[in-house]
Amino acid sequence: MDWCFWIGTAVFLTTYLLIATEKVHKVICALGGAALMFIFVLSRPHGAGEALSGAAAQYAKLDAYARNVNFDVIFTLCGMMILVNILSTTGLFQYVAIKCAKLAKGSPLKMMILLSIATAFMSAFLDNVTTILLVAPVTLLVCAQLGVSPIPFLMAETLSSNIGGTATLIGDPPNLIIGSAAKLDFNAFLINLAPFIVVLMAIYMLSLYLYYRKKLYVTVEKRARIMDLDEKAAITDRKKMQRGLAVMFLTIGGFLSHSVTGLEPGVVAMAGAALGMALCKVDVEKALEKVEWVTLFFFIGLFVLVAGAKACGLIDVIGNGLAVLNNVHPLLVILIVMWVCGSVAAVTNNVSFTAAVVSIIALFMENAPGFQGNTVLCQLMWWGLALAVCLGGNGSLVGAAANLVTAGLAEKAGYKVTFKSFITYGLPVTIGSMVCASIYIVLRYYFQTGF
């Protein structure tokens, strides 16, 4: 350990602390921390004191960001944001929300359940933040018509978005990070996580029904107001919607065919974005303006921070510290990692935490006797981690970006969502989800290993 280790560690921990406390904007923290990592750690010729060799040497002459940022993740997010923004201008998502309300015939409880299911489904293929931005305004409108508080509805949708996003590679940013680190494609997430998430959503919907069945009630007159809403009027451009949906399905097909085509998600997403902008004849400048550049630059900064933590030796120190678990039963190790990671993700931010922890987990499995060369156990660890960080995001207001967006939209509408009030909704759901996830991992372990 030399001065490089201590400076890198200080930069890494200080940046994450500032991100968690939200005293400074997260993008400023991430890019500022990345700049310090470049200056004091990553600019050193040999990183943590070891000469580059093998594959690493091939990238030695590339620019600094290209060596340390996973641009496949960045371009996957960017491409999907462009596609979603194209569809959002057609009124499709408003149509879905109003249709759900009318299918519920104005019943607040049925409306909550249908909107939550729709949100979870959309979040599996869209960015969670974007899904909330599209669904929440319509929810506020419908709740105003019914004369009920929108908070329970917004909370149910937010928690559902984080649960539904866990089902696929592109549904929640932590999954993109894990998939990239573990070389797991879209199909792997869909096959291994989606069935469980369907069951978990069914349990959550049952819980909502049992909890709210005697608490939500409106008059017949107010229900009639909902039935008077015209969902078809929400569609502003039918041709663009049809073309956008066609491109979206084609893009998802590209993700599913990765094992055949070999195309990375970033290539598929950006190709879909280009095709969508061409076929839908959108204003390219306006389409790019709506990309969530804040999120993308936040990711870029996080990737550099983690690279700096690796280069200075911090990741090695933490990974080696997990050696105390080497003699612990592998299943117990996975469950410990799940609950620790889920708890930390809940009180920090599941995206920034995942960016840091994947390298630690990968290093641990490389050296742990129970996991070395055991593909089944290693993948089970990754599935457990994905469930933990995504579901853990429901634990507090700062656990996931969608939570903060919901609080902001509610506040603009005159409803306050505090850290404490969010926990009253999110914590029970998080604990219940983590228990279910743990049972799922235990069952998979015994099914796959046979002992």
FENHU-V293527 format. One record per pair of residues at least 6 apart in sequence whose ideal C-beta (glycine too) atoms are under 8 Angstrom apart, sorted by the first residue. I is the first residue (numbers start at 0). GAP is how many residues later the second one is. If there is no record, write none. Layout:
I&GAP + I&GAP
//
This chain:
0&312 + 0&316 + 1&47 + 3&36 + 3&37 + 3&40 + 3&44 + 3&45 + 3&307 + 3&308 + 3&309 + 4&43 + 4&307 + 4&308 + 4&309 + 4&312 + 6&33 + 6&34 + 6&305 + 7&29 + 7&32 + 7&33 + 7&300 + 7&301 + 7&303 + 7&304 + 7&305 + 7&306 + 8&300 + 8&303 + 8&305 + 10&22 + 10&25 + 10&26 + 10&29 + 10&30 + 10&294 + 10&297 + 11&21 + 11&25 + 11&293 + 11&296 + 11&297 + 11&300 + 11&302 + 11&344 + 13&19 + 14&14 + 14&15 + 14&17 + 14&18 + 14&290 + 15&289 + 15&332 + 15&336 + 15&340 + 17&6 + 17&11 + 18&7 + 18&10 + 18&11 + 18&329 + 18&330 + 18&333 + 19&327 + 19&328 + 19&329 + 19&332 + 19&378 + 21&376 + 25&272 + 25&323 + 25&326 + 26&267 + 26&270 + 26&271 + 26&274 + 28&272 + 29&267 + 29&268 + 29&270 + 29&271 + 29&272 + 29&275 + 29&322 + 30&266 + 30&269 + 30&270 + 31&269 + 32&268 + 32&271 + 32&272 + 33&266 + 33&267 + 33&270 + 33&271 + 33&274 + 36&267 + 36&268 + 36&270 + 36&271 + 36&274 + 37&26 + 37&266 + 37&270 + 40&6 + 40&267 + 40&270 + 40&271 + 41&22 + 41&26 + 41&262 + 41&265 + 41&266 + 41&269 + 42&21 + 43&267 + 45&6 + 46&263 + 46&264 + 46&265 + 47&262 + 47&263 + 47&264 + 47&265 + 47&268 + 51&8 + 58&7 + 58&8 + 59&7 + 64&235 + 64&239 + 66&240 + 67&235 + 67&236 + 67&239 + 67&240 + 68&231 + 68&234 + 68&235 + 68&238 + 69&107 + 69&110 + 69&233 + 70&195 + 71&108 + 71&192 + 71&193 + 71&194 + 72&100 + 72&103 + 72&104 + 72&107 + 72&193 + 72&226 + 72&230 + 73&192 + 73&222 + 73&225 + 73&226 + 74&191 + 74&192 + 74&194 + 74&195 + 75&94 + 75&100 + 75&189 + 75&190 + 75&192 + 75&193 + 76&50 + 76&96 + 76&99 + 76&192 + 76&215 + 76&218 + 76&219 + 76&222 + 77&191 + 77&192 + 77&195 + 77&213 + 77&218 + 78&172 + 78&187 + 78&189 + 78&190 + 78&191 + 78&192 + 78&193 + 78&194 + 79&46 + 79&47 + 79&90 + 79&171 + 79&189 + 79&192 + 79&193 + 80&46 + 80&49 + 80&209 + 80&210 + 80&211 + 81&191 + 81&194 + 81&195 + 81&205 + 81&206 + 81&209 + 82&161 + 82&164 + 82&165 + 82&168 + 82&186 + 82&189 + 82&190 + 82&193 + 83&42 + 83&43 + 83&46 + 84&45 + 84&202 + 84&205 + 84&206 + 85&154 + 85&158 + 85&161 + 85&190 + 85&191 + 85&194 + 85&196 + 85&201 + 86&6 + 86&154 + 86&157 + 86&158 + 86&161 + 87&42 + 87&46 + 88&147 + 88&148 + 88&151 + 88&193 + 89&145 + 89&146 + 89&147 + 89&148 + 89&150 + 89&151 + 89&154 + 90&143 + 90&144 + 90&145 + 90&146 + 90&150 + 91&143 + 91&149 + 91&152 + 91&153 + 92&29 + 92&38 + 92&41 + 92&42 + 92&45 + 93&40 + 93&43 + 93&44 + 93&137 + 93&140 + 94&136 + 94&137 + 94&139 + 94&140 + 95&22 + 95&26 + 96&18 + 96&21 + 96&37 + 96&38 + 96&41 + 96&42 + 96&45 + 97&40 + 97&44 + 97&131 + 97&132 + 97&133 + 97&136 + 98&132 + 99&11 + 99&14 + 99&15 + 99&17 + 99&18 + 100&10 + 100&13 + 100&14 + 100&41 + 100&125 + 100&128 + 101&124 + 101&125 + 101&127 + 101&129 + 102&7 + 102&11 + 103&6 + 103&7 + 103&9 + 103&10 + 103&122 + 104&118 + 104&121 + 104&122 + 105&40 + 105&112 + 105&116 + 105&117 + 105&118 + 105&119 + 105&120 + 105&121 + 106&116 + 107&38 + 107&40 + 107&45 + 107&104 + 107&108 + 107&109 + 107&110 + 108&99 + 108&100 + 108&103 + 108&104 + 108&107 + 110&31 + 110&42 + 110&115 + 111&40 + 111&41 + 111&44 + 111&96 + 111&100 + 111&104 + 112&92 + 112&95 + 112&96 + 114&20 + 114&24 + 114&38 + 114&41 + 114&42 + 115&40 + 115&41 + 115&43 + 115&44 + 115&88 + 115&89 + 115&92 + 116&43 + 116&84 + 116&88 + 117&17 + 118&12 + 118&13 + 118&16 + 118&38 + 118&41 + 118&42 + 118&45 + 119&40 + 119&41 + 119&43 + 119&44 + 119&77 + 119&81 + 120&43 + 121&9 + 121&12 + 121&13 + 121&39 + 121&42 + 122&8 + 122&37 + 122&38 + 122&39 + 122&41 + 122&42 + 122&48 + 122&49 + 123&40 + 123&41 + 123&43 + 123&44 + 123&47 + 123&70 + 123&73 + 124&43 + 124&45 + 124&46 + 124&123 + 124&127 + 125&45 + 126&46 + 126&165 + 126&168 + 127&33 + 127&34 + 127&37 + 127&43 + 127&44 + 127&272 + 127&273 + 127&274 + 128&163 + 128&166 + 128&272 + 128&273 + 128&276 + 129&162 + 130&30 + 130&271 + 131&25 + 131&26 + 131&29 + 131&270 + 131&273 + 131&274 + 131&277 + 132&272 + 132&276 + 134&22 + 135&18 + 135&21 + 135&269 + 135&270 + 135&273 + 135&274 + 136&272 + 138&11 + 138&14 + 138&15 + 138&18 + 139&10 + 139&14 + 139&269 + 139&273 + 141&84 + 141&87 + 142&6 + 142&7 + 142&10 + 143&6 + 144&77 + 144&80 + 144&81 + 144&84 + 145&72 + 145&76 + 145&77 + 145&79 + 145&80 + 146&71 + 146&75 + 147&68 + 147&70 + 148&266 + 149&260 + 149&263 + 149&265 + 150&259 + 150&264 + 150&266 + 150&270 + 151&60 + 151&64 + 151&273 + 153&252 + 153&255 + 153&256 + 153&263 + 154&251 + 154&262 + 154&267 + 154&270 + 154&271 + 155&52 + 156&249 + 157&236 + 157&244 + 157&245 + 157&248 + 158&45 + 158&235 + 158&266 + 158&267 + 158&270 + 159&41 + 159&44 + 160&241 + 161&10 + 161&228 + 161&229 + 161&231 + 161&232 + 161&237 + 161&238 + 161&240 + 161&241 + 162&34 + 162&37 + 162&38 + 162&41 + 162&227 + 162&228 + 162&231 + 162&270 + 163&7 + 163&33 + 163&37 + 164&6 + 164&7 + 164&10 + 164&225 + 165&6 + 165&9 + 165&27 + 165&31 + 165&220 + 165&221 + 165&224 + 165&225 + 166&22 + 166&23 + 166&26 + 166&27 + 166&30 + 166&31 + 167&7 + 167&18 + 167&21 + 167&22 + 167&25 + 167&26 + 168&6 + 168&7 + 168&10 + 168&15 + 168&16 + 168&17 + 168&19 + 168&20 + 168&21 + 168&86 + 168&96 + 169&6 + 169&16 + 169&85 + 169&95 + 169&99 + 171&178 + 171&218 + 171&221 + 171&228 + 172&122 + 172&126 + 172&177 + 172&178 + 172&181 + 172&228 + 173&171 + 173&176 + 173&177 + 173&180 + 173&212 + 173&215 + 173&216 + 173&219 + 174&14 + 174&211 + 174&215 + 175&89 + 176&174 + 176&177 + 176&178 + 176&181 + 177&6 + 177&176 + 177&180 + 177&204 + 177&207 + 177&208 + 177&211 + 178&6 + 178&9 + 178&10 + 178&86 + 180&177 + 180&178 + 180&181 + 181&176 + 181&180 + 181&196 + 181&197 + 181&200 + 183&195 + 183&198 + 184&70 + 184&73 + 184&74 + 184&80 + 185&69 + 185&70 + 185&72 + 185&79 + 186&68 + 186&69 + 186&71 + 186&72 + 188&197 + 189&66 + 191&187 + 191&191 + 192&190 + 192&193 + 192&194 + 195&191 + 195&240 + 195&241 + 195&244 + 198&237 + 199&233 + 199&236 + 199&237 + 202&229 + 202&233 + 203&225 + 203&228 + 203&229 + 206&222 + 206&225 + 234&6 + 239&40 + 239&41 + 239&42 + 242&33 + 242&36 + 242&37 + 243&32 + 243&35 + 243&36 + 245&33 + 246&25 + 246&28 + 246&29 + 246&32 + 246&33 + 247&24 + 247&28 + 249&22 + 249&25 + 250&17 + 250&18 + 250&20 + 250&21 + 253&7 + 253&9 + 253&14 + 253&17 + 253&18 + 254&10 + 254&13 + 256&6 + 257&6 + 257&7 + 257&10 + 275&6 + 276&7 + 276&10 + 294&106 + 297&53 + 297&54 + 298&52 + 298&56 + 301&49 + 301&50 + 301&53 + 301&54 + 302&52 + 304&50 + 304&51 + 305&9 + 305&49 + 305&50 + 305&53 + 308&6 + 308&47 + 308&50 + 309&6 + 309&49 + 314&44 + 314&45 + 314&48 + 315&47 + 317&42 + 318&40 + 318&41 + 318&44 + 318&45 + 318&48 + 319&43 + 319&47 + 321&38 + 321&42 + 321&46 + 322&41 + 322&44 + 322&45 + 324&8 + 324&11 + 324&39 + 324&43 + 325&41 + 325&42 + 325&43 + 325&44 + 327&8 + 328&41 + 329&40 + 329&41 + 329&44 + 329&47 + 329&115 + 330&110 + 330&111 + 330&114 + 332&35 + 332&37 + 332&48 + 333&43 + 333&46 + 333&47 + 333&50 + 333&107 + 333&111 + 334&49 + 334&103 + 334&106 + 334&107 + 336&24 + 336&44 + 336&47 + 336&48 + 336&51 + 337&46 + 337&47 + 337&49 + 337&50 + 337&96 + 337&99 + 337&100 + 337&103 + 338&49 + 338&95 + 338&99 + 340&12 + 340&16 + 340&44 + 340&47 + 340&48 + 340&51 + 341&46 + 341&47 + 341&49 + 341&50 + 341&53 + 341&88 + 341&92 + 342&49 + 342&52 + 343&9 + 343&48 + 344&8 + 344&9 + 344&43 + 344&44 + 344&47 + 344&48 + 344&50 + 344&54 + 345&46 + 345&47 + 345&48 + 345&49 + 345&50 + 345&53 + 345&84 + 346&48 + 346&49 + 346&51 + 346&52 + 347&50 + 347&51 + 348&49 + 348&50 + 348&51 + 348&52 + 349&39 + 349&40 + 349&42 + 349&43 + 349&49 + 349&50 + 350&49 + 350&50 + 352&36 + 353&31 + 353&35 + 356&28 + 356&32 + 357&27 + 360&20 + 360&21 + 360&24 + 363&7 + 364&6 + 364&7 + 364&12 + 364&13 + 364&16 + 365&6 + 369&7 + 370&6 + 370&7 + 370&10 + 375&72 + 375&73 + 376&72 + 379&61 + 379&64 + 379&65 + 379&68 + 382&58 + 382&61 + 383&53 + 383&57 + 386&47 + 386&50 + 386&53 + 386&54 + 387&46 + 387&49 + 390&39 + 390&42 + 390&43 + 390&46 + 391&7 + 391&38 + 391&42 + 392&6 + 392&7 + 392&9 + 392&10 + 393&6 + 393&9 + 393&32 + 393&35 + 393&36 + 393&39 + 394&28 + 394&31 + 394&32 + 394&35 + 395&7 + 395&23 + 395&26 + 395&27 + 395&30 + 395&31 + 396&6 + 396&7 + 396&10 + 396&20 + 396&21 + 396&22 + 396&25 + 396&26 + 396&29 + 397&6 + 397&21 + 398&27 + 402&19 + 402&23 + 405&11 + 406&10 + 406&15 + 409&6 + 409&7 + 410&6
//
